[in-house]
Amino acid sequence: MYKYVIKRILMMIPVLIGVSFLVFFILAVSPGDPTRMILGQQASQESIEAMRQELGLDQNLFVRYFDYMADALQGDFGVSWKTKLEVLPQVLGYFPNTVILSIAGIVVAILIGVPIGILSAKKQYTWVDNIATVLGLIGVAMPNFWLGLLLVMLFSLTLGWLPPSGMGQGIELLTSLILPALTLGTGCAASIMRMTRSSMLESMRQDYIDTARAKGLKENYITKYHMFKNALIPIVTIIGLQFGMLLGGAALTETIFSWPGLGRFMIESIKAKDMPMVLGSAMFLALMYSVVNLLVDILYAYVDPRIKAQYSSMGGRKKRVKKSFAR
């Protein structure tokens, strides 16, 4: 098992390199001069040229990229052109707020998507299944920013029940989380619901379900310990992928609700053409997404013992092959 984990960790390296190069290249060729954004539109040409030399913008694109990666490998992600502060401490300061919002969003998605998916599978081809399917399609197609604005208009501006923006402290944190968590969780809930329904329907058609019913077990017990338990692998997969996407894709929701997360800060950095800040944020989010996927794969071994046995048997087969060649 540990060899598989090490292999997956090593596979993260080319992913991070690819993400860094794409982001660096897109920012480099995108319109806008970061020196004018820093110095202002009234700055003289001499000041602009001096700033370009100070930031290294007068060098070749590939030279700048390799210089940046050489520093990044040593843990130096540069200094923000906008705030004049080191990039990594700022990223680590904003990321916990994104994690809080993402966890709240995925909890909402699980609480909505999994029960509705199970009910839809149990009531296949009935009006319950049809309504759940329509709601799932609406949830997948509905843009987060549009839903967020609707929730703000209804619960904040019209009813006055919840704060429209910001991140509160203490008990106010819970109230300020409700609207952005619902905005994030709705789209994820639709995907989780559809996957849960499909996985449950596949599990329901297995012979061991008929055997369990023939033994006289209660239907609720069969649903919980036979159907749902054996349908967990695809559900865990989609939940893990959705959570990874929330970590990197909550920027619009954070912007709508003025949530002080890494996604919102990254958008502000993109507007300012703050290349070190955008690069550091993108690489950190890509690393977190890869880590989440790795944790989901490890979780498979605990959800389904057959997968754990497969990992063990792979290691055993490799040892036997080495012994046979040694002979």
C-alpha positions as CSV (number, residue, x, y, z in Angstrom):
1,M,0.0,0.0,0.0
2,Y,2.8,2.4,0.9
3,K,4.4,1.9,-2.5
4,Y,1.2,2.9,-4.2
5,V,1.1,6.1,-2.0
6,I,4.7,6.9,-2.9
7,K,4.0,6.4,-6.6
8,R,1.0,8.7,-6.5
9,I,3.0,11.4,-4.6
10,L,5.7,11.2,-7.3
11,M,3.0,11.6,-10.0
12,M,2.0,14.9,-8.4
13,I,5.3,16.5,-9.6
14,P,4.5,16.6,-13.3
15,V,1.0,17.8,-12.5
16,L,2.3,20.7,-10.6
17,I,4.9,21.5,-13.3
18,G,2.2,21.5,-15.9
19,V,-0.1,23.7,-13.9
20,S,2.7,26.2,-13.2
21,F,3.7,26.4,-16.8
22,L,0.2,26.9,-18.2
23,V,-0.7,29.6,-15.6
24,F,2.7,31.3,-16.2
25,F,2.3,31.3,-20.0
26,I,-1.4,32.5,-19.9
27,L,-0.5,35.3,-17.6
28,A,2.5,36.3,-19.6
29,V,0.6,36.5,-22.9
30,S,-2.6,38.0,-21.5
31,P,-3.2,41.8,-22.2
32,G,-2.2,44.3,-19.6
33,D,1.0,45.7,-18.2
34,P,1.6,44.8,-14.5
35,T,4.1,47.7,-14.2
36,R,1.4,50.3,-15.1
37,M,-1.0,48.7,-12.6
38,I,1.7,49.0,-9.9
39,L,3.0,52.5,-10.8
40,G,-0.2,53.9,-12.2
41,Q,-1.2,55.1,-15.7
42,Q,0.6,58.4,-15.2
43,A,4.0,56.9,-14.6
44,S,6.9,57.9,-16.9
45,Q,8.4,55.5,-19.4
46,E,11.7,55.5,-17.4
47,S,10.0,54.4,-14.3
48,I,8.2,51.7,-16.1
49,E,11.4,50.4,-17.7
50,A,13.1,50.4,-14.3
51,M,10.2,48.5,-12.8
52,R,10.3,45.9,-15.6
53,Q,14.0,45.3,-14.9
54,E,13.3,45.0,-11.2
55,L,10.5,42.4,-11.7
56,G,12.5,40.6,-14.4
57,L,9.9,41.2,-17.1
58,D,12.6,42.3,-19.6
59,Q,13.9,38.7,-19.7
60,N,12.9,35.9,-22.0
61,L,9.7,34.1,-21.1
62,F,11.3,30.7,-20.6
63,V,14.2,32.2,-18.6
64,R,11.7,33.8,-16.2
65,Y,9.8,30.5,-15.8
66,F,12.9,28.5,-15.0
67,D,14.1,31.1,-12.6
68,Y,10.8,31.0,-10.8
69,M,10.7,27.2,-10.7
70,A,14.3,27.1,-9.3
71,D,13.2,29.4,-6.5
72,A,9.9,27.5,-5.9
73,L,11.8,24.2,-5.5
74,Q,13.6,25.9,-2.6
75,G,10.3,27.0,-1.0
76,D,10.6,30.6,-2.3
77,F,7.4,31.5,-4.2
78,G,8.3,35.1,-4.5
79,V,6.9,38.3,-3.3
80,S,3.5,39.6,-4.3
81,W,3.7,42.6,-6.7
82,K,0.6,44.0,-5.3
83,T,1.0,43.7,-1.5
84,K,4.8,43.5,-1.4
85,L,4.5,40.5,1.0
86,E,5.7,36.9,0.6
87,V,3.3,34.7,-1.4
88,L,3.3,31.5,0.7
89,P,2.3,33.0,4.0
90,Q,-0.6,34.8,2.3
91,V,-1.7,31.6,0.6
92,L,-1.6,29.7,3.9
93,G,-3.5,32.6,5.6
94,Y,-6.4,32.6,3.1
95,F,-6.7,28.8,2.4
96,P,-8.3,27.8,5.8
97,N,-11.3,30.0,5.0
98,T,-11.7,28.2,1.7
99,V,-11.4,24.9,3.5
100,I,-14.2,25.9,5.9
101,L,-16.5,26.9,3.1
102,S,-15.7,23.8,1.1
103,I,-16.4,21.5,4.0
104,A,-19.7,23.2,4.7
105,G,-20.6,23.0,1.0
106,I,-19.8,19.3,0.7
107,V,-21.7,18.5,3.9
108,V,-24.8,20.2,2.4
109,A,-24.3,18.3,-0.8
110,I,-24.0,14.9,1.0
111,L,-27.0,15.6,3.2
112,I,-29.1,16.5,0.2
113,G,-27.7,14.2,-2.5
114,V,-27.2,10.8,-0.8
115,P,-30.7,10.5,0.8
116,I,-32.5,11.7,-2.4
117,G,-30.3,9.3,-4.5
118,I,-31.2,6.3,-2.3
119,L,-34.9,7.3,-2.3
120,S,-34.9,7.8,-6.1
121,A,-33.3,4.3,-6.6
122,K,-35.8,2.6,-4.2
123,K,-38.7,4.3,-6.0
124,Q,-37.5,3.8,-9.5
125,Y,-39.8,5.0,-12.3
126,T,-42.2,6.5,-9.9
127,W,-43.2,10.2,-9.5
128,V,-40.6,10.5,-6.7
129,D,-37.8,9.3,-9.1
130,N,-39.0,11.6,-11.8
131,I,-39.0,14.7,-9.5
132,A,-35.6,13.8,-8.2
133,T,-34.2,13.4,-11.7
134,V,-35.6,16.8,-12.8
135,L,-34.2,18.5,-9.7
136,G,-30.8,16.8,-10.3
137,L,-30.7,18.2,-13.9
138,I,-31.7,21.6,-12.7
139,G,-29.0,21.5,-10.0
140,V,-26.3,20.5,-12.5
141,A,-27.3,23.2,-15.0
142,M,-27.8,26.0,-12.6
143,P,-24.9,28.5,-12.4
144,N,-23.6,29.0,-8.9
145,F,-23.3,32.8,-9.2
146,W,-27.0,33.0,-10.3
147,L,-28.2,30.8,-7.4
148,G,-26.1,32.8,-5.0
149,L,-27.6,36.1,-6.1
150,L,-31.1,34.7,-5.8
151,L,-30.4,33.4,-2.2
152,V,-29.0,36.8,-1.2
153,M,-32.1,38.6,-2.7
154,L,-34.5,36.3,-0.9
155,F,-33.0,35.6,2.5
156,S,-30.9,38.7,3.0
157,L,-32.6,41.6,1.2
158,T,-36.2,40.5,1.3
159,L,-36.5,38.5,4.5
160,G,-33.5,39.8,6.4
161,W,-32.8,36.4,8.0
162,L,-29.1,35.9,7.0
163,P,-26.1,38.2,6.4
164,P,-25.6,38.9,2.6
165,S,-21.8,38.8,2.8
166,G,-18.7,38.5,4.9
167,M,-17.3,35.9,7.3
168,G,-18.5,36.2,10.9
169,Q,-16.8,35.0,14.1
170,G,-18.1,32.5,16.6
171,I,-21.8,31.9,16.2
172,E,-22.0,34.4,13.4
173,L,-19.7,32.2,11.4
174,L,-22.5,29.6,11.2
175,T,-25.1,32.1,10.0
176,S,-22.6,33.6,7.4
177,L,-21.9,30.1,6.1
178,I,-25.4,29.1,5.3
179,L,-25.9,31.0,2.0
180,P,-22.5,30.3,0.5
181,A,-22.7,26.7,1.6
182,L,-26.1,26.2,0.0
183,T,-24.8,27.9,-3.2
184,L,-21.8,25.6,-3.4
185,G,-23.6,22.4,-2.2
186,T,-26.6,22.5,-4.6
187,G,-24.6,21.8,-7.7
188,C,-22.5,19.1,-6.0
189,A,-25.7,17.6,-4.5
190,A,-27.1,17.0,-7.9
191,S,-24.0,15.1,-9.1
192,I,-23.9,13.1,-5.9
193,M,-27.6,12.3,-6.2
194,R,-27.3,11.0,-9.7
195,M,-24.2,8.9,-8.9
196,T,-25.9,7.5,-5.7
197,R,-29.0,6.6,-7.7
198,S,-27.0,4.8,-10.4
199,S,-24.8,2.9,-7.9
200,M,-27.8,1.9,-5.8
201,L,-29.7,0.6,-8.8
202,E,-26.7,-1.5,-9.8
203,S,-26.3,-2.9,-6.3
204,M,-30.1,-3.7,-6.1
205,R,-29.8,-6.0,-9.1
206,Q,-27.2,-8.3,-7.4
207,D,-28.0,-11.8,-6.4
208,Y,-27.0,-11.2,-2.7
209,I,-29.9,-8.8,-2.4
210,D,-32.4,-11.5,-3.3
211,T,-30.6,-13.9,-0.9
212,A,-30.9,-11.3,1.9
213,R,-34.6,-10.9,1.3
214,A,-35.0,-14.7,1.2
215,K,-33.5,-14.9,4.6
216,G,-36.3,-12.6,5.9
217,L,-34.1,-9.5,6.7
218,K,-35.9,-6.2,7.0
219,E,-35.8,-3.9,4.0
220,N,-34.2,-1.1,5.9
221,Y,-31.4,-3.4,7.0
222,I,-30.9,-4.6,3.5
223,T,-30.8,-1.1,2.1
224,K,-28.3,0.1,4.8
225,Y,-25.9,-2.8,5.1
226,H,-26.1,-4.6,1.7
227,M,-27.2,-2.1,-1.0
228,F,-25.6,1.1,0.3
229,K,-22.5,-0.4,1.7
230,N,-21.7,-2.1,-1.6
231,A,-22.5,1.0,-3.6
232,L,-20.1,3.2,-1.7
233,I,-17.1,3.1,-4.0
234,P,-18.6,5.3,-6.8
235,I,-20.3,7.6,-4.2
236,V,-17.0,8.1,-2.3
237,T,-15.3,8.8,-5.7
238,I,-17.8,11.6,-6.7
239,I,-17.7,13.1,-3.2
240,G,-13.9,13.3,-3.2
241,L,-13.8,14.8,-6.7
242,Q,-16.5,17.3,-5.8
243,F,-14.7,18.3,-2.6
244,G,-11.5,18.8,-4.6
245,M,-13.3,20.9,-7.1
246,L,-14.8,23.0,-4.3
247,L,-11.4,23.8,-3.0
248,G,-10.3,25.2,-6.3
249,G,-13.6,26.3,-7.8
250,A,-15.2,28.3,-5.0
251,A,-13.8,31.6,-6.3
252,L,-17.1,32.9,-7.8
253,T,-19.0,32.0,-4.6
254,E,-16.4,33.6,-2.5
255,T,-16.6,36.8,-4.6
256,I,-20.4,36.9,-4.5
257,F,-20.5,36.6,-0.7
258,S,-17.2,38.6,0.0
259,W,-15.8,35.5,1.6
260,P,-12.1,36.0,2.5
261,G,-10.9,32.8,0.9
262,L,-8.0,31.9,-1.4
263,G,-10.3,31.8,-4.5
264,R,-11.5,35.4,-4.1
265,F,-7.9,36.6,-3.4
266,M,-6.7,34.8,-6.5
267,I,-9.3,36.6,-8.7
268,E,-8.1,39.9,-7.3
269,S,-4.6,38.9,-8.0
270,I,-5.5,38.0,-11.6
271,K,-7.1,41.4,-12.1
272,A,-3.9,43.1,-10.8
273,K,-1.7,40.8,-13.0
274,D,0.1,39.8,-9.8
275,M,1.9,36.8,-11.3
276,P,3.7,35.5,-8.2
277,M,0.5,35.5,-6.2
278,V,-1.5,33.8,-9.0
279,L,1.2,31.2,-9.6
280,G,1.6,30.4,-5.9
281,S,-2.2,30.1,-5.4
282,A,-2.7,27.9,-8.5
283,M,0.1,25.5,-7.6
284,F,-1.1,25.3,-4.0
285,L,-4.7,24.5,-5.1
286,A,-3.5,21.9,-7.6
287,L,-1.5,20.3,-4.9
288,M,-4.5,20.2,-2.6
289,Y,-6.7,18.7,-5.3
290,S,-4.1,16.0,-5.9
291,V,-3.9,15.3,-2.2
292,V,-7.7,14.9,-1.9
293,N,-7.7,12.4,-4.8
294,L,-4.9,10.5,-3.1
295,L,-6.9,10.4,0.2
296,V,-10.0,9.2,-1.7
297,D,-8.0,6.3,-3.2
298,I,-6.6,5.3,0.2
299,L,-10.1,5.5,1.6
300,Y,-11.2,2.9,-1.0
301,A,-9.1,0.3,0.9
302,Y,-11.2,0.9,4.1
303,V,-14.5,1.0,2.3
304,D,-14.0,-2.1,0.3
305,P,-11.6,-4.8,1.7
306,R,-11.3,-6.3,-1.7
307,I,-9.3,-3.3,-2.9
308,K,-7.0,-3.5,0.1
309,A,-6.4,-7.2,-0.7
310,Q,-5.7,-6.2,-4.3
311,Y,-3.0,-3.8,-3.2
312,S,-1.5,-6.5,-1.0
313,S,-1.6,-9.1,-3.8
314,M,0.1,-6.7,-6.2
315,G,3.0,-6.4,-3.8
316,G,3.1,-10.2,-3.3
317,R,3.1,-10.9,-7.1
318,K,6.0,-8.5,-7.6
319,K,8.0,-10.2,-4.9
320,R,7.3,-13.6,-6.4
321,V,8.3,-12.4,-9.9
322,K,11.6,-11.1,-8.5
323,K,12.3,-14.4,-6.8
324,S,11.6,-16.4,-10.0
325,F,14.0,-14.2,-12.0
326,A,16.6,-14.6,-9.2
327,R,16.4,-18.4,-9.6
